[in-house]
């Protein structure tokens, strides 16, 4: 059975609906913040693989829209790169960014080292480290073709499996680590009472824009200019993911807008459009995965996840907590660090909200962690991954 490009997008939409339905029915899925397109996509991919392996039916998808959706998402990430906000966050944002970069480099070194010890391609360690963990499902799927091109087989399946494991582990260990720090390492255990319920929703971004067409057009222009930038850099012989140019152009326009307010493009609208693009991209990519190819990589994935989880936990209770104040806010930031270094910024926010609802508000944490985790670390992560691809290809 062959699906056209439009039918494939429609099928992906159904996959997202399925994931949202499962999240509403199973609290475990919602508690650990597993993305709806990932949940729905994996379930559908399993069903498709079983049907195909038993000779019942084979489904082929035309994924012509997959790349544009991916580029749209990463362009929205680039538009979040506001140096004015970075400056407003003060020294703590800079410190936390440096800590995150250190954790990112540690993931690279640990992954490559573990891969070599097991006699595997060193880039497999990069794929199961910064690509799938700090980067998350979207980055794993976006970079998978580049890894497969240089010899890492089944990169898409390995990447998304590692990313799902990281999301689960980030949610499982983030809040217990922060609770340990609050009770054992700080004197500020219950700033607003142990049973205080605090609403931190005002720290989260809203969606207040007025003109959807204007923002969609702006994103399309950014993607167009970005493709020119990517082509120019690629012509120099440098291996780059296709979305890098759009991220650079988006960041350029964002900082012009911050300085002069020329284009009247609101970051919240761009972020929301990018989120829609990411949802469909992930659903489309996962539902077509060949999961039967995973069996030979299961053990290495478990080993890589265990190593990276231990390193992130040590960093969270050590350098991250110490440098961010050794207080209640530092403990909440450590929970957020664990969330996005093992999964996504949404994981980080879920971990921090869990802590703040029990112990009290943590405004510094809700400023610092999303600003670093949702944008600036992505730029650096892409650069590090690209460097590794060029060195170990």
For each residue, the residues with C-beta under 8 A, 3 or more apart:
1: 57 58 59 60
2: 59 60 62
3: 7 8 11 59 60 61 62
4: 7 8 62
5: 8 9 62 63 64 65
6: 9 10
7: 3 4 10 11 62
8: 3 4 5 11 12 61 62 63 64 65 284
9: 5 6 12 13 65 280 284
10: 6 7 13 14
11: 3 7 8 14 15 61 287
12: 8 9 15 16 37 280 283 284 287
13: 9 10 16 17 280 283
14: 10 11 17 18
15: 11 12 18 19 37 40 41 44 283 284 286 287
16: 12 13 19 20 36 37 40 279 280 283
17: 13 14 20 21 40
18: 14 15 21 22 39 40 43 44
19: 15 16 22 23 35 36 37 38 39 40 41 43 283
20: 16 17 23 24 36 40
21: 17 18 24 25
22: 18 19 25 26 29 36 39 40 43
23: 19 20 26 29 30 34 36 39
24: 20 21 30
25: 21 22
26: 22 23 29 30
27: 30 31
28: 31 32
29: 22 23 26 32 34 39
30: 23 24 26 27 33 34
31: 27 28 171
32: 28 29 167 168 171 172 347 350
33: 30 167 171 343 344 346 347 350
34: 23 29 30 38 39 164 167 168
35: 19 38 39 137 167 279 282 344 346
36: 16 19 20 22 23 39 40 279
37: 12 15 16 19 40 41 279 280 282 283 286
38: 19 34 35 41 42 137 160 163 164 167 282 286
39: 18 19 22 23 29 34 35 36 42 43
40: 15 16 17 18 19 20 22 36 37 43 44 283 287
41: 15 19 37 38 44 45 282 283 285 286 287 289
42: 38 39 45 46 160 164 286 291
43: 18 19 22 39 40 46 47
44: 15 18 40 41 47 48 286 287
45: 41 42 48 49 286 287 288 289 291
46: 42 43 49 50 291
47: 43 44 50 51
48: 44 45 51 52 59 287 288
49: 45 46 52 53 290 291 292
50: 46 47 53 54
51: 47 48 54 56 57 58 59
52: 48 49 55 56 57 58 59
53: 49 50 292
54: 50 51
55: 52
56: 51 52
57: 1 51 52
58: 1 51 52
59: 1 2 3 48 51 52
60: 1 2 3
61: 3 8 11 284 287 288
62: 2 3 4 5 7 8
63: 5 8 66 284 285 288
64: 5 8 67
65: 5 8 9 68 69 280 284
66: 63 69 70 281 284 285
67: 64 70 71 242
68: 65 71 72 223
69: 65 66 72 73 277 278 280 281 284
70: 66 67 73 74 138 141 142 242 243 277 281
71: 67 68 74 75 223 226 227 242 243 246
72: 68 69 75 76 219 223 273 274 277
73: 69 70 76 77 138 243 274 275 277 278 281
74: 70 71 77 78 138 142 243 244 246 247 274 378
75: 71 72 78 79 219 222 223 226 243 246 247 249 250 270 274
76: 72 73 79 80 219 250 270 271 273 274 275 277
77: 73 74 80 81 247 250 274 374 375 378
78: 74 75 81 222 246 247 248 249 250 251 254 375 379
79: 75 76 222 250 251 253 254 265 267 270 271 274
80: 76 77 254 267 270 271 374 375
81: 77 78 247 250 251 254 255 375 376 379
82: 85 86 254 255 258 267
83: 86 87 255 258
84: 87 88 255 258 259
85: 82 88 89 371
86: 82 83 89 93 94 97 371 376
87: 83 84 90
88: 84 85
89: 85 86 92 93 94 367 368 371
90: 87 93 94
91: 94 95
92: 89 95 96 324 364 368
93: 86 89 90 96 97 367 368 371 372
94: 86 89 90 91 97 98
95: 91 92 98 99 323 324
96: 92 93 99 100 320 324 333 337 368 369 372
97: 86 93 94 100 101 372 376 377
98: 94 95 101 102
99: 95 96 102 103 315 319 320 323 324 337
100: 96 97 103 104 134 337 341 372 373 377
101: 97 98 104 105 377 380
102: 98 99 105 106 315 319
103: 99 100 106 107 134 311 312 315 337 341
104: 100 101 107 108 130 134 341 377 380 381 384
105: 101 102 108 109 384
106: 102 103 109 110 311 315
107: 103 104 110 111 129 130 133 134 308 311 341
108: 104 105 111 112 125 126 129 130 384 388
109: 105 106 112 113
110: 106 107 113 114 125 129 307 308 311
111: 107 108 114 115 124 125 126 127 128 129 130 304 307 308
112: 108 109 115 116 122 125 126 388 392
113: 109 110 116 117 125
114: 110 111 117 118 125 303 304 307
115: 111 112 118 120 121 122 123 124 125 300 304
116: 112 113 119 120 122 125
117: 113 114
118: 114 115 300 303
119: 116
120: 115 116 124 125 300
121: 115 124 151 152 392
122: 112 115 116 125 126 392
123: 115 126 127 147 150 151 152 388 389 392 393
124: 111 115 120 121 127 128 152 158 300 304
125: 108 110 111 112 113 114 115 116 120 122 128 129 304
126: 108 111 112 122 123 129 130 131 147 385 388 389 392
127: 111 123 124 131 132 140 143 144 147 152 155 158 159 162
128: 111 124 125 131 132 133 158 159 162 300 301 304 305 308
129: 107 108 110 111 125 126 132 133 134 304 308
130: 104 107 108 111 126 133 134 135 381 384 385
131: 126 127 128 134 135 139 140 143 147 159 381 385
132: 127 128 129 135 136 137 139 140 158 159 160 162 163 166
133: 107 128 129 130 136 162 163 166 308 312 341 342 343
134: 100 103 104 107 129 130 131 139 340 341 377 381
135: 130 131 132 138 139 140 143 163 378 381 385
136: 132 133 139 140 163 166 167 343 344
137: 35 38 132 140 141 159 160 163 164 167 282 286 344
138: 70 73 74 135 141 142 278 281 282
139: 131 132 134 135 136 142 143 378 381 382 385
140: 127 131 132 135 136 137 143 144 156 159 160 162 163
141: 70 137 138 144 156 159 160 281 282 285 286
142: 70 74 138 139 241 243
143: 127 131 135 139 140 146 147 155 159 241 385
144: 127 140 141 147 148 155 156 159
145: 148 149 155 156
146: 143 149 150 239 241 389
147: 123 126 127 131 143 144 150 152 155 159 389
148: 144 145 151 152 153 154 155 156
149: 145 146
150: 123 146 147 389 392 393
151: 121 123 148 393
152: 121 123 124 127 147 148 155 158
153: 148 293
154: 148 157 158 290 293 294 297
155: 127 143 144 145 147 148 152 158 159
156: 140 141 144 145 148 159 160 285 289
157: 154 160 161 289 290 291 293 294 297
158: 124 127 128 132 152 154 155 161 162 294 297 301
159: 127 128 131 132 137 140 141 143 144 147 155 156 162 163
160: 38 42 132 137 140 141 156 157 163 164 285 286 289
161: 157 158 164 165 294 297 301
162: 127 128 132 133 140 158 159 165 166 301 304 305
163: 38 132 133 135 136 137 140 159 160 166 167 343
164: 34 38 42 137 160 161 167 168
165: 161 162 168 169 301 305
166: 132 133 136 162 163 169 170 305 308 342 343
167: 32 33 34 35 38 136 137 163 164 170 171 342 343 344 347
168: 32 34 164 165 171 172
169: 165 166 172 173 305 309 342 343
170: 166 167 173 174 312 338 339 340 341 342 343 347 348 351
171: 31 32 33 167 168 174 175 339 343 347 350 351
172: 32 168 169 176
173: 169 170 176 177 309 313 338 342
174: 170 171 177 178 316 335 336 338 339 342 347 348 351
175: 171 178 179 335 351 354 355
176: 172 173 179 180
177: 173 174 180 181 313 316 317 334 335 338
178: 174 175 181 182 331 332 334 335 338 351 355
179: 175 176 182 183 331 355
180: 176 177 183 184 185 317
181: 177 178 184 185 186 317 321 330 331 334
182: 178 179 185 186 188 189 328 331 355 359
183: 179 180 186 189
184: 180 181
185: 180 181 182 317 321 326 331
186: 181 182 183 189 326 327 328 330 331
187:
188: 182 191 327 328
189: 182 183 186 328 359
190: 193 194 196 359 360
191: 188 328 359 360
192: 196 198 359 360 361
193: 190 196 360
194: 190 358 359
195: 358
196: 190 192 193 358 359 360
197: 357
198: 192 356 357 360 361
199: 202
200: 203 204 352 353 356 357 361 362 366
201: 204
202: 199
203: 200 363 366 367
204: 200 201 349 366
205: 268 271
206: 268
207: 268 269 272
208: 266 268
209: 212 215 266 268 269 272
210:
211: 214 215
212: 209 215 216 269
213: 216 217
214: 211 217 218 264 265
215: 209 211 212 218 219 265 266 269 270 273
216: 212 213 219 220 273
217: 213 214 220 221
218: 214 215 221 222 253 263 265 270
219: 72 75 76 215 216 222 223 270 273 274
220: 216 217 223 224
221: 217 218 224 225
222: 75 78 79 218 219 225 226 246 249 250 253
223: 68 71 72 75 219 220 226 227 246
224: 220 221 227 228
225: 221 222 228 229 245 246 249
226: 71 75 222 223 229 230 243 244 245 246 247 248 249 250
227: 71 223 224 230 231 242 245 246
228: 224 225 231 232 245
229: 225 226 232 233 244 245 246 248 249
230: 226 227 233 234 240 242 243 244 245 246
231: 227 228 234 235 245
232: 228 229 235 236 245
233: 229 230 236 238 240 244 245
234: 230 231 237 238 239 240
235: 231 232
236: 232 233
237: 234
238: 233 234 386 390
239: 146 234 386 389 390 393
240: 230 233 234 244 245 386
241: 142 143 146 244 382 385 386
242: 67 70 71 227 230 245
243: 70 71 73 74 75 142 226 230 246 247
244: 74 226 229 230 233 240 241 247 248 382 386
245: 225 226 227 228 229 230 231 232 233 240 242 248 249
246: 71 74 75 78 222 223 225 226 227 229 230 243 249 250
247: 74 75 77 78 81 226 243 244 250 251 378 379 382
248: 78 226 229 244 245 251 252
249: 75 78 222 225 226 229 245 246 252 253
250: 75 76 77 78 79 81 222 226 246 247 253 254 270
251: 78 79 81 247 248 254 255 379
252: 248 249 255 256
253: 79 218 222 249 250 256 257 263 265
254: 78 79 80 81 82 250 251 257 258 267
255: 81 82 83 84 251 252 258 259
256: 252 253 259 260 262 263
257: 253 254 260 261 262 263 264 265
258: 82 83 84 254 255 261
259: 84 255 256
260: 256 257
261: 257 258 264
262: 256 257
263: 218 253 256 257
264: 214 257 261
265: 79 214 215 218 253 257 269 270
266: 208 209 215 269 270
267: 79 80 82 254 270 271
268: 205 206 207 208 209 271 272
269: 207 209 212 215 265 266 272 273
270: 75 76 79 80 215 218 219 250 265 266 267 273 274
271: 76 79 80 205 267 268 274 275
272: 207 209 268 269 275 276
273: 72 76 215 216 219 269 270 276 277
274: 72 73 74 75 76 77 79 219 270 271 277 278
275: 73 76 271 272 278 279
276: 272 273 279 280
277: 69 70 72 73 76 273 274 280 281
278: 69 73 138 274 275 281 282
279: 16 35 36 37 275 276 282 283
280: 9 12 13 16 37 65 69 276 277 283 284
281: 66 69 70 73 138 141 277 278 284 285
282: 35 37 38 41 137 138 141 278 279 285 286
283: 12 13 15 16 19 37 40 41 279 280 286 287
284: 8 9 12 15 61 63 65 66 69 280 281 287 288
285: 41 63 66 141 156 160 281 282 288 289
286: 15 37 38 41 42 44 45 137 141 160 282 283 289
287: 11 12 15 40 41 44 45 48 61 283 284
288: 45 48 61 63 284 285
289: 41 45 156 157 160 285 286
290: 49 154 157 293
291: 42 45 46 49 157 294
292: 49 53 295
293: 153 154 157 290 296 297
294: 154 157 158 161 291 297 298
295: 292 298
296: 293
297: 154 157 158 161 293 294 300 301
298: 294 295 301 302
299: 302 303
300: 115 118 120 124 128 297 303 304
301: 128 158 161 162 165 297 298 304 305
302: 298 299 305 306
303: 114 118 299 300 306 307
304: 111 114 115 124 125 128 129 162 300 301 307 308
305: 128 162 165 166 169 301 302 308 309
306: 302 303 309 310
307: 110 111 114 303 304 310 311
308: 107 110 111 128 129 133 166 304 305 311 312 342
309: 169 173 305 306 312 313 342
310: 306 307 313 314
311: 103 106 107 110 307 308 314 315
312: 103 133 170 308 309 315 316 337 338 341 342
313: 173 177 309 310 316 317 338
314: 310 311 317 318
315: 99 102 103 106 311 312 318 319 320 337 341
316: 174 177 312 313 320 321 334 335 337 338
317: 177 180 181 185 313 314 320 321 334
318: 314 315 321 322
319: 99 102 315 322 323
320: 96 99 315 316 317 323 324 330 333 334 337
321: 181 185 316 317 318 324 326 330 331 333 334
322: 318 319 326 330
323: 95 99 319 320
324: 92 95 96 99 320 321 329 330 333 334 368
325: 329 330
326: 185 186 321 322 330
327: 186 188 330 331
328: 182 186 188 189 191 331 332 359 360 362
329: 324 325 332 333 362 364 365
330: 181 186 320 321 322 324 325 326 327 333 334
331: 178 179 181 182 185 186 321 327 328 334 335 355
332: 178 328 329 335 336 352 355 356 362 365
333: 96 320 321 324 329 330 336 337 352 362 364 365 368 369
334: 177 178 181 316 317 320 321 324 330 331 337 338
335: 174 175 177 178 316 331 332 338 339 348 351 352 354 355
336: 174 332 333 339 340 348 349 351 352 365 368 369 373
337: 96 99 100 103 312 315 316 320 333 334 340 341 348 369
338: 170 173 174 177 178 312 313 316 334 335 341 342 348 351
339: 170 171 174 335 336 342 343 344 345 346 347 348 349 350 351 352 373
340: 134 170 336 337 343 344 345 347 348 369 373 377
341: 100 103 104 107 133 134 170 312 315 337 338
342: 133 166 167 169 170 173 174 308 309 312 338 339 347
343: 33 133 136 163 166 167 169 170 171 339 340 346 347 348
344: 33 35 136 137 167 339 340 347 348
345: 339 340 348 349 369 370 373 374
346: 33 35 339 343 349 350
347: 32 33 167 170 171 174 339 340 342 343 344 350 351
348: 170 174 335 336 337 338 339 340 343 344 345 351 352 369 370 373
349: 204 336 339 345 346 352 353 366 369 370
350: 32 33 171 339 346 347 353 354
351: 170 171 174 175 178 335 336 338 339 347 348 354 355
352: 200 332 333 335 336 339 348 349 355 356 362 365 366 369
353: 200 349 350 356 357
354: 175 335 350 351 357 358
355: 175 178 179 182 331 332 335 351 352 358 359 362
356: 198 200 332 352 353 359 360 361 362 365 366
357: 197 198 200 353 354
358: 194 195 196 354 355
359: 182 189 190 191 192 194 196 328 355 356
360: 190 191 192 193 196 198 328 356
361: 192 198 200 356
362: 200 328 329 332 333 352 355 356 365 366
363: 203 366 367
364: 92 329 333 367 368
365: 329 332 333 336 352 356 362 368 369
366: 200 203 204 349 352 356 362 363 369 370
367: 89 93 203 363 364 370 371
368: 89 92 93 96 324 333 336 364 365 371 372
369: 96 333 336 337 340 345 348 349 352 365 366 372 373
370: 345 348 349 366 367 373 374
371: 85 86 89 93 367 368 374 375 376
372: 93 96 97 100 368 369 375 376 377
373: 100 336 339 340 345 348 369 370 377
374: 77 80 345 370 371 378
375: 77 78 80 81 371 372 378 379
376: 81 86 97 371 372 379 380
377: 97 100 101 104 134 340 372 373 380 381
378: 74 77 135 139 247 374 375 381 382
379: 78 81 247 251 375 376 382 383
380: 101 104 376 377 383 384
381: 104 130 131 134 135 139 377 378 384 385
382: 139 241 244 247 378 379 385 386
383: 379 380 386 387
384: 104 105 108 130 380 381 387 388
385: 126 130 131 135 139 143 241 381 382 388 389
386: 238 239 240 241 244 382 383 389 390
387: 383 384 390 391
388: 108 112 123 126 384 385 391 392
389: 123 126 146 147 150 239 385 386 392 393
390: 238 239 386 387 393
391: 387 388
392: 112 121 122 123 126 150 388 389
393: 123 150 151 239 389 390
